[in-house]
Amino acid sequence: MVSAYAGLPGGVAVSHLCVYDWPAADGLHGGTPHLHLTCSEGYVVIGGRGSVQTLTASGYEVTPLAPGTVAWFTPGTVHRLVNDDDLRIAVLMQNSGLPEAGDAVLTLPPEYLADPETYAAATVIPAAAPQEEQARIARARRDLALEGYRALREAPDVPAALADFHRAAAALVRPRLAEWRERWLRGARAAAEATGAQLDRLAAGDVSHLAEAVVRAEEPSAYGKFGMCGRLDVYRGPE
C-alpha cells in the first residue's frame, strides 16, 4: 500500500462561498478582512462580480473578480472580498482546509488582539445561536475588522503596521500550532509522500499501486454557515 491519504489532490480542501452583500461604512458590500499564517488560498469565481482587496508589505491592490477568474495569495496577505453583484466563489485552501479550521486572524483593532480570550469574545459565533443572532455577530465582527483594516491601510508606515499585526496574529495562534502541524502531517505532507512513493515504484517497474485506484465523491456537510467572507457550504473531508 502506497499511502492511506484520501483527501483532495495535494492536500487541499474546497468550500463554496456566497460573499456577504451587507453594506459597510465605506459603501462597499462584502466580507471580513483577515489573513492566514501558514496557508495559501485560491479563488475560482463561479458567478457574479466583485473584487478582492489585498494588503501586503508591498502595498495595497484590488483584483477584479468575474466568472472564470482564478486568483490566489500566500500567507500574510490581508484580504477583503467585495461583492458587487452576487459574487460566488469556489475556495481552494491549503492544508486540508486549515484556513477554516483556525488559520485565520481578523484585522481587529490592536486592543482585541491582546490575548486569545479577548479575541474570541469578539469573533466566535456560537453554533447553537439562532440564525438571526449568528448573522448579527458575523456582521458586527466584520465591521470591527474593517476598523482595524482601515487603520492598517492608512498607517503612516504600512509595512511597520503590518509587522505589528503579524506579530500579534502569530501570538494569538501559537497555542494551536501543534494541532496544525498534525493536520499538515496527515494531509499535505502525506499527499506529497504518496507521490514520492509512487514515483519510486514506477522507477522500479512496479505498477501495483494503479490497481488500488478508487473514486470518491462528497456532498457538503453543512450549508450556509456564517464564515468570514460570506455564507459557506463546507465539505468535511479528512482532518
Buried (B, 14 or more C-beta within 10 A) or exposed (E): EBBEBEBBEEBBBBBBBBBBBBEBEEEBBBBBBBBBBBBBBBBBBBEBBBBBBBBBEEEEBEBEBBEEBEBBBEBBBBBBBBBBEEBBBBBBBBBBBBBBBBBBBBBBBEEBBEEBEBBEEBBEBEEEEEEEEBBBBBBEBBEBBBEBBBBBBEBEEBEEBBEBBBEBBEBBBEEBBEEBEEBBEBBBBBBBBBBEBBEEBEEEEEEEBEEEEEEEEEEBEEEBBBBBBBBBBBBEBBE
